[in-house]
Amino acid sequence: MSAKDVDISAVNARLVEAAEAGQTIEVILVVRGKVRPVRGPDRRLMDQVLRAVGAIRRETALEVDCSLGILTRSQAEALRDAGIHRYNHNLETARSHFPSIVTTHTWEERVETCVLVKEVGIGLCSGGILGMGETWEQRLEFAFELRELGPDEVPLNFLNPRPGTPLADRPPMAPTDALRAIAIFRLVFPEIILRYAGGRELVLRDLQALGLVGGVNGMIVGNYLTTAGRPAGEDVRLVEDLGMSVRR
């Protein structure tokens, strides 16, 4: 849908209703447009995003985050002026491992956008995917490279091998290795939000609670960009069973 198609008043009413009932709610805004051979938003997509963000900001109390790929300075400044809370731009993996995973652009280009986002005053969300064939040394390298960027939060994804992709046959990361990686990232990032993201259901299964005890203090709930998650209520119950508070 485009920004003009969004009934923001209906979204706001549903948010109020859910809050009063102690429920969580998922709001997805899909921007309509053809896929173009560019690595960041073109002018048409930027215009759609800015209109949608403006409508949401005017009519609701939601904080709006964006993930649009590689940005120019003028685009970053426009997003800042629109009131974007955080910009997600994952480094994906260690610099030394990146060329074996991504060939459309360089690791340095991703870093440039992360630095730019911080420079214009938008919060930075940057993490990556573990279990893509990197060594333990590269996981450490990745953690310290991320720390150099000073992100406000770090989402940790775990590879969920998808059919038809180059990593389709790679076995999922061992759950004990995932827990060790969580502990390492918490030691490297003692203050920031370390967020559970995609693949945790597949990799950690019944051990997800140990990740929360071992360093994770945020979660992406519900479905992900290309894979299904689990009902948000199950994650809320998990957190409450551990005696932790839930910030909605």
C-alpha positions as CSV (number, residue, x, y, z in Angstrom):
1,M,0.0,0.0,0.0
2,S,1.1,3.6,-0.4
3,A,1.0,6.2,2.3
4,K,-2.3,7.6,1.1
5,D,-3.9,4.2,1.4
6,V,-3.1,3.9,5.2
7,D,-6.0,4.4,7.5
8,I,-3.9,5.7,10.4
9,S,-6.9,6.5,12.6
10,A,-7.9,2.8,12.4
11,V,-4.3,1.8,13.3
12,N,-4.2,4.2,16.2
13,A,-7.6,2.9,17.5
14,R,-6.3,-0.7,17.4
15,L,-3.2,0.3,19.2
16,V,-5.2,1.9,22.0
17,E,-7.5,-1.2,22.2
18,A,-4.5,-3.6,22.4
19,A,-2.8,-1.5,25.1
20,E,-5.9,-1.5,27.2
21,A,-6.2,-5.2,26.9
22,G,-2.5,-5.8,27.7
23,Q,-1.9,-7.2,24.2
24,T,0.8,-6.7,21.6
25,I,0.0,-5.7,18.1
26,E,1.9,-6.0,14.8
27,V,1.8,-3.1,12.4
28,I,3.2,-3.7,8.9
29,L,3.5,-0.9,6.3
30,V,4.2,-2.2,2.9
31,V,5.4,0.4,0.3
32,R,4.2,-0.4,-3.2
33,G,6.8,-0.2,-6.0
34,K,8.8,-2.1,-8.6
35,V,12.0,-3.6,-7.6
36,R,14.9,-1.6,-9.1
37,P,18.5,-2.6,-9.6
38,V,19.8,-0.2,-6.9
39,R,21.1,-0.8,-3.4
40,G,19.2,2.0,-1.7
41,P,15.9,3.8,-2.1
42,D,15.3,5.8,-5.2
43,R,13.4,9.2,-5.2
44,R,9.9,7.6,-5.6
45,L,10.5,5.1,-2.7
46,M,11.9,7.8,-0.5
47,D,8.8,10.0,-1.1
48,Q,6.5,7.1,-0.2
49,V,8.4,6.3,2.9
50,L,8.5,9.9,4.1
51,R,4.7,10.3,3.5
52,A,4.0,7.1,5.4
53,V,6.3,8.0,8.3
54,G,4.7,11.5,8.5
55,A,1.3,10.0,8.7
56,I,2.2,7.5,11.4
57,R,4.1,10.1,13.5
58,R,1.1,12.6,13.3
59,E,-1.5,10.1,14.3
60,T,0.1,7.6,16.6
61,A,2.7,7.3,19.4
62,L,4.7,4.7,17.6
63,E,8.4,5.0,17.1
64,V,9.3,4.4,13.5
65,D,12.4,2.6,12.4
66,C,13.6,2.1,8.8
67,S,15.7,-0.3,6.8
68,L,16.2,0.9,3.3
69,G,19.7,-0.1,2.4
70,I,22.6,2.1,1.5
71,L,21.9,5.8,1.9
72,T,23.2,9.2,0.7
73,R,23.6,12.0,3.2
74,S,20.6,13.9,1.9
75,Q,18.5,10.7,2.3
76,A,19.7,10.2,5.9
77,E,19.0,13.8,6.7
78,A,15.5,13.5,5.2
79,L,14.8,10.5,7.4
80,R,16.1,12.3,10.5
81,D,13.9,15.3,9.8
82,A,10.9,13.0,9.3
83,G,11.4,11.7,12.8
84,I,12.9,8.2,12.2
85,H,13.9,6.7,15.6
86,R,16.5,4.2,14.4
87,Y,17.9,3.0,11.2
88,N,18.7,-0.7,10.7
89,H,21.7,-1.5,8.6
90,N,23.4,-4.8,9.5
91,L,27.1,-5.4,8.8
92,E,26.0,-9.1,8.4
93,T,29.4,-10.7,9.2
94,A,33.1,-10.0,9.8
95,R,35.0,-8.0,7.3
96,S,37.2,-11.0,6.5
97,H,34.2,-13.2,5.8
98,F,32.0,-10.7,4.0
99,P,33.3,-11.3,0.4
100,S,32.3,-15.0,0.6
101,I,28.7,-14.0,1.5
102,V,28.0,-10.8,-0.3
103,T,29.2,-9.8,-3.9
104,T,26.9,-6.9,-4.8
105,H,28.7,-4.4,-2.6
106,T,31.5,-4.1,-0.2
107,W,31.7,-4.3,3.6
108,E,33.1,-0.8,3.6
109,E,30.0,0.5,1.9
110,R,27.8,-0.9,4.6
111,V,30.1,0.7,7.2
112,E,29.8,4.1,5.5
113,T,26.0,4.1,5.8
114,C,26.2,3.1,9.5
115,V,28.6,6.0,10.1
116,L,26.4,8.4,8.1
117,V,23.3,7.5,10.1
118,K,25.1,8.2,13.4
119,E,26.5,11.5,12.0
120,V,23.1,12.9,11.2
121,G,21.7,12.0,14.6
122,I,19.6,8.8,14.0
123,G,20.0,5.9,16.3
124,L,21.8,2.9,14.7
125,C,20.6,-0.7,14.8
126,S,23.3,-2.9,13.3
127,G,24.1,-6.6,13.8
128,G,24.3,-9.6,11.6
129,I,23.8,-13.3,11.0
130,L,25.8,-16.0,12.8
131,G,26.3,-19.5,11.4
132,M,27.2,-18.7,7.8
133,G,30.5,-20.6,7.9
134,E,32.5,-18.0,9.9
135,T,35.1,-19.2,12.4
136,W,35.1,-18.3,16.1
137,E,37.9,-15.9,15.4
138,Q,35.7,-14.2,12.8
139,R,32.8,-14.0,15.3
140,L,35.1,-12.1,17.7
141,E,36.3,-9.9,14.8
142,F,32.7,-9.2,13.9
143,A,31.7,-8.2,17.5
144,F,34.6,-5.8,17.8
145,E,34.0,-4.3,14.4
146,L,30.5,-3.6,15.4
147,R,31.6,-2.0,18.6
148,E,33.7,0.5,16.6
149,L,30.4,1.8,15.1
150,G,28.8,2.5,18.5
151,P,25.3,1.0,17.7
152,D,22.4,1.6,20.0
153,E,21.2,-2.0,19.5
154,V,22.6,-5.2,18.0
155,P,20.2,-7.7,16.5
156,L,21.6,-11.3,16.5
157,N,20.2,-13.5,13.7
158,F,21.1,-17.2,13.3
159,L,21.2,-18.6,9.8
160,N,18.0,-20.4,8.8
161,P,19.1,-22.1,5.6
162,R,16.6,-21.4,2.9
163,P,16.0,-23.7,-0.2
164,G,17.5,-22.3,-3.4
165,T,20.1,-20.1,-1.7
166,P,23.9,-20.7,-1.7
167,L,23.7,-21.6,2.0
168,A,20.8,-23.9,1.7
169,D,22.8,-27.0,2.6
170,R,24.6,-25.5,5.6
171,P,23.6,-27.2,8.9
172,P,22.1,-24.8,11.5
173,M,24.4,-23.5,14.2
174,A,24.6,-25.7,17.3
175,P,22.4,-24.3,20.1
176,T,25.4,-24.4,22.5
177,D,27.5,-22.4,20.0
178,A,24.7,-19.9,19.7
179,L,24.6,-19.4,23.5
180,R,28.3,-19.0,23.6
181,A,28.1,-16.3,20.9
182,I,25.4,-14.5,22.8
183,A,27.6,-14.4,25.9
184,I,30.5,-13.1,23.9
185,F,28.5,-10.3,22.3
186,R,27.1,-9.3,25.8
187,L,30.7,-9.1,27.1
188,V,31.7,-6.9,24.1
189,F,28.5,-4.8,24.4
190,P,27.8,-4.5,28.2
191,E,25.3,-1.6,27.9
192,I,23.4,-1.7,24.6
193,I,20.2,-3.7,23.6
194,L,21.2,-7.1,22.4
195,R,18.2,-8.3,20.4
196,Y,17.1,-11.8,19.6
197,A,16.2,-11.9,15.8
198,G,15.6,-14.4,13.1
199,G,16.5,-18.1,13.3
200,R,16.4,-18.3,17.1
201,E,13.4,-20.7,17.0
202,L,15.2,-23.1,14.6
203,V,18.6,-22.9,16.3
204,L,17.9,-22.6,20.0
205,R,14.5,-24.3,20.2
206,D,13.7,-25.0,23.9
207,L,16.9,-23.2,25.0
208,Q,15.8,-19.7,24.1
209,A,15.4,-18.9,27.8
210,L,19.1,-19.5,28.3
211,G,19.9,-16.8,25.8
212,L,17.8,-14.3,27.8
213,V,19.6,-15.2,31.0
214,G,22.9,-15.2,29.2
215,G,22.8,-11.7,27.7
216,V,19.9,-11.0,25.3
217,N,17.6,-8.2,26.5
218,G,15.4,-7.5,23.5
219,M,13.4,-9.6,21.0
220,I,11.9,-9.2,17.6
221,V,8.6,-11.0,18.0
222,G,6.3,-12.5,15.4
223,N,7.3,-13.2,11.8
224,Y,10.5,-12.0,10.2
225,L,11.2,-10.6,6.7
226,T,11.3,-14.0,4.9
227,T,10.6,-16.6,7.5
228,A,7.9,-17.3,10.1
229,G,8.5,-16.8,13.8
230,R,6.2,-17.9,16.6
231,P,3.2,-16.1,18.3
232,A,4.2,-13.0,20.2
233,G,2.3,-14.2,23.2
234,E,4.7,-17.2,23.6
235,D,7.6,-14.8,23.9
236,V,5.8,-12.6,26.4
237,R,5.1,-15.6,28.5
238,L,8.7,-16.8,28.3
239,V,10.0,-13.4,29.5
240,E,7.4,-13.3,32.3
241,D,8.2,-16.9,33.4
242,L,11.8,-15.8,33.8
243,G,10.7,-13.0,36.1
244,M,11.7,-10.3,33.7
245,S,9.7,-7.2,32.8
246,V,8.2,-6.7,29.4
247,R,8.4,-3.3,27.8
248,R,5.7,-2.9,25.2
